[in-house]
Amino acid sequence: MFFLCDEASAGVRLDVFLSEQAGLTRSAVQKLIDAGNVTVSGEQVNKNYKLRLHDEICVTLPEAKELEAMPEDIPVEIVYEDDALVVVNKAQGMVVHPAAGHDGGTLVNALLYHAKGRLSAINGVIRPGIVHRIDKDTSGILVVAKTNEAHLSLAEQIKEHSVSREYYCIVHGTFKTESFTVDKPIGRHPKDRKKMAVVPSGGRSAVTHVTVVRQFARCALLRCKLETGRTHQIRVHLQSLGHPVAGDPVYGVKNDFLTKKYALTGQLLHAALLGFIHPETGEYVEFNAPLPEHFQRVLDALESMS
């Protein structure tokens, strides 16, 4: 990658400049600089270097490391299983599949061990069986395909928005209506490429149906039904309305009183229901997962104070 420093960027730190221009995190940029993969006008400099007008910045990305998910004997809650698919209740904190920084310890690693490698191959060796995902700190129901035929069927249902998906979450603020629909397109955040955002143009259609289940003094319990399934959809939609999910480290509020009071380690968001047409039987099936202990503990405390 090659960049040229213009007047607007003169005086900006090198790591800040590359983070914004290359769509990389500051830490990733700093690692590239420390490894000698960044030069300014042909010279290696440190991350604190302040750019000068007409500086030529060259970034050489290292070759991608080939990863392959390996079976690991990790406990995972199986809700249902047959020859075509497996439905799991993913715990908060578990990553769904291997990625940069998460080579192992993922749901895929656990299921490769549990299913003795019998997962669909459509998504390759890193994401075998994975038809859809939920975030690392979101708990709840997830279906994984064992066969390629099941994978294709489930993927088509998700594409057609015919899969039933309901989530519960605790969010900040109060509501005047009992139910509403958020219909706002979602795309990459214009300044932070690691985040998603409601965008005025260029985003993908995103629709979330929301019901206020319980209103408390400063927060509320919501049930959210997905019509579409964009990345971080519920978290982004609710944050755009001024009602971020409690405990959310990315889209949440600073000085989150719920995080402080209950020592939350991630967003209080739980995939409670998943329904779809079974790829082999053609019958509609539905699976539920109760609220996890960390979520129920906060809810019980809020109930006791209301």
C-alpha positions as CSV (number, residue, x, y, z in Angstrom):
1,M,0.0,0.0,0.0
2,F,1.2,3.5,-0.9
3,F,0.1,6.8,0.6
4,L,1.2,10.4,0.0
5,C,1.0,13.0,2.8
6,D,-1.0,16.0,1.8
7,E,-1.5,19.3,3.6
8,A,-4.3,18.1,5.7
9,S,-2.2,15.2,7.1
10,A,1.0,17.1,7.7
11,G,1.9,17.0,11.4
12,V,-0.2,13.9,12.0
13,R,1.4,10.9,13.7
14,L,2.3,8.1,11.4
15,D,0.3,5.4,13.3
16,V,-2.8,7.6,13.4
17,F,-2.5,8.4,9.7
18,L,-2.2,4.8,8.7
19,S,-5.0,3.7,11.0
20,E,-7.4,6.1,9.3
21,Q,-6.1,5.7,5.7
22,A,-5.6,1.9,5.7
23,G,-8.6,0.9,7.8
24,L,-6.4,-0.9,10.3
25,T,-6.4,-0.7,14.1
26,R,-3.7,1.5,15.8
27,S,-2.2,-1.6,17.4
28,A,-2.0,-3.4,14.0
29,V,-0.3,-0.4,12.5
30,Q,2.2,-0.2,15.3
31,K,3.1,-3.9,14.9
32,L,3.7,-3.3,11.2
33,I,5.9,-0.3,12.0
34,D,7.9,-2.2,14.7
35,A,8.4,-5.1,12.3
36,G,9.9,-2.8,9.7
37,N,7.0,-3.1,7.3
38,V,6.5,0.6,7.0
39,T,8.8,3.2,5.4
40,V,8.5,6.9,5.0
41,S,10.3,8.2,1.9
42,G,12.3,5.1,1.9
43,E,13.4,5.3,5.5
44,Q,12.2,3.3,8.5
45,V,10.8,5.5,11.3
46,N,9.0,4.9,14.6
47,K,5.3,5.1,15.3
48,N,5.6,8.6,16.8
49,Y,7.0,10.1,13.6
50,K,5.0,13.1,12.5
51,L,4.4,13.3,8.8
52,R,5.7,16.1,6.6
53,L,4.1,17.4,3.4
54,H,4.8,15.1,0.5
55,D,6.1,12.2,2.6
56,E,5.7,8.9,0.7
57,I,4.5,6.2,3.0
58,C,4.9,2.6,1.9
59,V,3.2,-0.3,3.8
60,T,4.2,-3.9,3.1
61,L,1.7,-6.4,4.5
62,P,3.1,-9.7,5.6
63,E,1.8,-12.8,3.9
64,A,-1.3,-14.2,5.4
65,K,-0.8,-17.2,7.7
66,E,-2.7,-20.3,6.6
67,L,-4.9,-21.3,9.5
68,E,-6.9,-24.5,9.9
69,A,-9.3,-25.2,12.7
70,M,-8.4,-28.2,14.8
71,P,-10.6,-30.3,17.1
72,E,-10.4,-29.3,20.8
73,D,-12.1,-31.0,23.7
74,I,-14.0,-27.9,24.9
75,P,-17.4,-28.2,26.7
76,V,-20.3,-26.9,24.7
77,E,-24.0,-27.0,25.4
78,I,-25.8,-29.1,22.7
79,V,-29.5,-28.2,22.4
80,Y,-30.3,-30.6,19.6
81,E,-28.4,-32.8,17.1
82,D,-29.0,-35.1,14.2
83,D,-27.2,-36.2,11.1
84,A,-27.8,-32.9,9.3
85,L,-27.2,-30.2,11.9
86,V,-26.4,-29.4,15.5
87,V,-28.0,-26.6,17.5
88,V,-25.9,-25.1,20.4
89,N,-26.4,-22.7,23.2
90,K,-23.2,-20.6,22.9
91,A,-21.8,-19.2,26.1
92,Q,-20.8,-15.5,26.4
93,G,-17.2,-15.0,25.7
94,M,-16.8,-17.8,23.2
95,V,-15.7,-16.9,19.7
96,V,-17.6,-18.7,16.9
97,H,-14.7,-19.5,14.6
98,P,-10.9,-19.0,14.4
99,A,-9.7,-15.6,13.3
100,A,-6.8,-13.3,13.9
101,G,-6.0,-13.4,17.6
102,H,-8.3,-16.4,18.1
103,D,-6.5,-19.4,16.7
104,G,-8.2,-21.8,19.0
105,G,-10.7,-22.2,21.8
106,T,-13.6,-21.4,19.5
107,L,-17.0,-23.0,19.0
108,V,-15.8,-24.5,15.7
109,N,-12.9,-26.2,17.5
110,A,-15.3,-27.6,20.1
111,L,-17.7,-28.9,17.5
112,L,-15.0,-30.4,15.3
113,Y,-14.1,-32.5,18.4
114,H,-17.8,-33.2,19.3
115,A,-18.9,-34.1,15.8
116,K,-15.6,-35.9,15.0
117,G,-15.0,-33.6,12.0
118,R,-18.4,-34.1,10.5
119,L,-19.2,-30.5,9.6
120,S,-20.1,-29.0,6.2
121,A,-17.1,-27.9,4.1
122,I,-18.7,-25.0,2.3
123,N,-17.0,-22.3,4.4
124,G,-13.6,-23.9,4.2
125,V,-11.2,-25.2,6.9
126,I,-11.6,-22.1,9.2
127,R,-15.4,-21.9,9.4
128,P,-16.6,-25.4,8.8
129,G,-20.4,-25.7,9.4
130,I,-20.9,-22.1,10.1
131,V,-24.0,-20.7,8.5
132,H,-24.5,-17.7,10.7
133,R,-22.7,-16.1,13.7
134,I,-23.4,-14.3,16.9
135,D,-20.8,-12.0,18.5
136,K,-18.2,-13.3,21.0
137,D,-20.0,-11.6,24.0
138,T,-23.5,-12.4,22.8
139,S,-24.8,-15.7,24.2
140,G,-27.5,-18.0,22.8
141,I,-28.8,-20.3,20.1
142,L,-26.8,-21.0,17.0
143,V,-27.3,-23.7,14.3
144,V,-24.3,-25.4,12.6
145,A,-24.5,-27.5,9.5
146,K,-23.1,-31.0,9.4
147,T,-23.7,-31.6,5.7
148,N,-23.2,-29.4,2.6
149,E,-26.9,-29.9,1.7
150,A,-28.1,-28.7,5.1
151,H,-25.7,-25.7,4.9
152,L,-27.1,-24.6,1.5
153,S,-30.7,-25.0,2.7
154,L,-30.1,-23.0,5.9
155,A,-28.1,-20.3,4.1
156,E,-30.9,-19.9,1.6
157,Q,-33.5,-19.5,4.4
158,I,-31.4,-16.8,6.1
159,K,-31.0,-15.0,2.7
160,E,-34.8,-15.1,2.3
161,H,-35.3,-13.8,5.8
162,S,-37.5,-16.7,6.7
163,V,-35.6,-17.8,9.8
164,S,-37.1,-16.8,13.1
165,R,-34.6,-15.1,15.4
166,E,-35.4,-13.5,18.7
167,Y,-33.1,-11.9,21.2
168,Y,-33.4,-10.4,24.7
169,C,-31.3,-7.5,25.8
170,I,-31.1,-4.9,28.6
171,V,-30.6,-1.4,27.3
172,H,-30.2,2.1,28.8
173,G,-33.0,4.6,28.9
174,T,-36.8,4.6,28.9
175,F,-39.4,4.1,26.2
176,K,-42.7,5.8,25.5
177,T,-44.1,3.0,23.3
178,E,-44.4,-0.7,23.9
179,S,-43.3,-1.8,20.5
180,F,-41.6,-0.3,17.4
181,T,-39.6,-1.2,14.3
182,V,-36.2,0.1,13.4
183,D,-35.6,0.2,9.7
184,K,-32.2,1.8,9.1
185,P,-29.5,0.7,6.7
186,I,-26.2,-0.5,8.3
187,G,-22.7,-0.3,6.8
188,R,-19.1,0.2,7.9
189,H,-18.5,3.1,10.3
190,P,-17.1,6.0,8.2
191,K,-14.2,6.6,10.6
192,D,-13.7,3.3,12.4
193,R,-13.6,0.4,10.0
194,K,-13.8,-2.1,12.9
195,K,-17.3,-0.9,13.8
196,M,-20.7,-0.8,12.0
197,A,-23.1,2.2,11.9
198,V,-26.4,3.4,10.6
199,V,-25.3,5.1,7.4
200,P,-27.2,7.5,5.1
201,S,-26.0,5.8,1.9
202,G,-24.2,2.7,0.8
203,G,-25.4,0.5,3.6
204,R,-27.5,-2.7,3.5
205,S,-31.1,-2.9,4.5
206,A,-31.6,-3.7,8.2
207,V,-34.9,-4.2,10.0
208,T,-35.3,-5.0,13.7
209,H,-38.7,-5.4,15.5
210,V,-38.6,-4.4,19.1
211,T,-40.9,-5.0,22.1
212,V,-40.4,-3.4,25.5
213,V,-40.9,-6.4,27.9
214,R,-40.1,-4.6,31.1
215,Q,-39.4,-0.9,31.8
216,F,-37.2,0.0,34.8
217,A,-36.2,3.4,36.2
218,R,-33.1,3.9,34.0
219,C,-33.1,0.8,31.7
220,A,-35.4,-1.7,30.0
221,L,-35.6,-5.3,29.0
222,L,-36.3,-5.7,25.3
223,R,-37.2,-8.5,23.0
224,C,-35.8,-8.0,19.5
225,K,-36.9,-9.9,16.4
226,L,-34.6,-9.8,13.5
227,E,-36.1,-9.4,10.0
228,T,-32.6,-9.1,8.6
229,G,-29.3,-10.2,10.1
230,R,-26.6,-7.6,9.6
231,T,-23.4,-7.6,11.6
232,H,-24.0,-6.1,15.0
233,Q,-27.5,-5.2,13.9
234,I,-29.3,-5.0,17.2
235,R,-26.4,-3.3,19.0
236,V,-26.1,-0.7,16.2
237,H,-29.8,0.0,15.8
238,L,-30.4,0.5,19.5
239,Q,-27.3,2.6,19.9
240,S,-28.5,4.8,17.0
241,L,-31.7,5.5,19.0
242,G,-29.8,6.5,22.1
243,H,-30.5,3.1,23.9
244,P,-27.2,1.2,23.8
245,V,-27.1,-2.4,25.1
246,A,-25.8,-2.5,28.7
247,G,-22.3,-3.7,29.0
248,D,-21.5,-3.2,25.3
249,P,-17.8,-2.4,25.0
250,V,-18.0,-1.2,21.4
251,Y,-21.3,0.6,21.1
252,G,-22.2,1.2,24.7
253,V,-22.0,4.3,27.0
254,K,-19.0,5.5,28.9
255,N,-19.3,5.0,32.7
256,D,-22.0,2.4,32.2
257,F,-23.6,2.1,35.7
258,L,-24.8,-1.4,35.0
259,T,-21.3,-2.6,34.0
260,K,-19.9,-1.0,37.2
261,K,-22.6,-2.3,39.5
262,Y,-22.7,-5.9,38.2
263,A,-19.2,-6.3,36.8
264,L,-20.4,-7.0,33.3
265,T,-17.8,-8.5,30.9
266,G,-19.8,-7.9,27.7
267,Q,-23.2,-6.8,26.3
268,L,-26.4,-8.2,27.9
269,L,-27.6,-9.6,24.6
270,H,-29.0,-13.2,24.3
271,A,-30.2,-15.1,21.3
272,A,-33.2,-16.8,22.9
273,L,-35.0,-18.3,19.9
274,L,-34.2,-19.8,16.5
275,G,-36.7,-21.3,14.1
276,F,-36.3,-22.7,10.6
277,I,-37.4,-25.3,8.1
278,H,-35.4,-28.5,8.8
279,P,-33.3,-29.2,5.7
280,E,-34.1,-32.9,5.6
281,T,-37.6,-33.2,7.0
282,G,-39.1,-30.0,5.6
283,E,-40.8,-29.3,8.9
284,Y,-40.5,-26.1,10.9
285,V,-38.5,-26.6,14.0
286,E,-37.9,-24.1,16.8
287,F,-35.3,-24.0,19.6
288,N,-35.0,-21.9,22.7
289,A,-32.3,-21.1,25.2
290,P,-33.0,-19.6,28.7
291,L,-31.3,-16.5,29.8
292,P,-27.8,-17.3,31.1
293,E,-26.9,-16.8,34.7
294,H,-25.0,-13.5,34.3
295,F,-28.0,-12.0,32.4
296,Q,-30.7,-13.4,34.8
297,R,-28.7,-12.1,37.8
298,V,-28.9,-8.5,36.6
299,L,-32.6,-8.9,35.6
300,D,-33.5,-10.3,39.0
301,A,-31.7,-7.4,40.8
302,L,-33.5,-4.8,38.6
303,E,-36.9,-6.6,39.3
304,S,-36.2,-6.5,43.1
305,M,-35.6,-2.7,43.0
306,S,-38.7,-1.9,41.0
